[in-house]
Amino acid sequence: MSETKSSTETLWVLWFTAGILAAFGVALMAAAPTESSTAMALAGWTLTSLASVIGAVAVIGTGVLIGINSARR
């Protein structure tokens, strides 16, 4: 059971991190006032993309954890 608790805590951290990165990424892209702010928009796009990857790992991990818990019953 302790490995399930540890996995759940790790997933919460992944979900939280993905949410924060996505929020900052979107804020950076929205704050880029003109096309001359390419670096700011690129930084926002990069953060949002990283958040997508972390979110995908969290989704897969959640599915695996649900499958493990279902198999135990």
WODA-V355350 format. One record per pair of residues at least 12 apart in sequence whose ideal C-beta (glycine too) atoms are under 10 Angstrom apart, sorted by the first residue. I is the first residue (numbers start at 0). J is the second residue. Records with the same first field share a line. If there is no record, write none. Layout:
# WODA-V355350
I=J / J
This chain:
# WODA-V355350
0=71
2=64 / 67
3=64 / 67 / 68 / 71
6=60 / 61 / 63 / 64 / 67 / 68
7=60 / 61 / 64 / 68
9=57 / 60 / 64
10=56 / 57 / 58 / 60 / 61 / 63 / 64
11=57
12=53 / 57
13=53 / 54 / 55 / 56 / 57 / 58 / 60 / 61
14=53 / 54 / 56 / 57 / 58 / 60 / 61
15=53 / 57
16=49 / 50 / 53 / 54 / 57
17=47 / 49 / 50 / 51 / 52 / 53 / 54 / 55 / 56 / 57 / 58
18=50 / 53 / 54 / 57
19=46 / 50 / 53
20=45 / 46 / 47 / 48 / 49 / 50 / 51 / 52 / 53 / 54
21=43 / 46 / 47 / 48 / 49 / 50 / 51 / 53 / 54
22=46 / 47 / 50
23=42 / 43 / 46 / 47 / 50
24=40 / 42 / 43 / 44 / 45 / 46 / 47 / 48 / 49 / 50 / 51
25=43 / 44 / 46 / 47 / 50
26=43 / 46 / 47
27=39 / 40 / 41 / 42 / 43 / 44 / 45 / 46 / 47
28=40 / 41 / 42 / 43 / 44 / 46 / 47
29=43
30=43
31=43 / 44
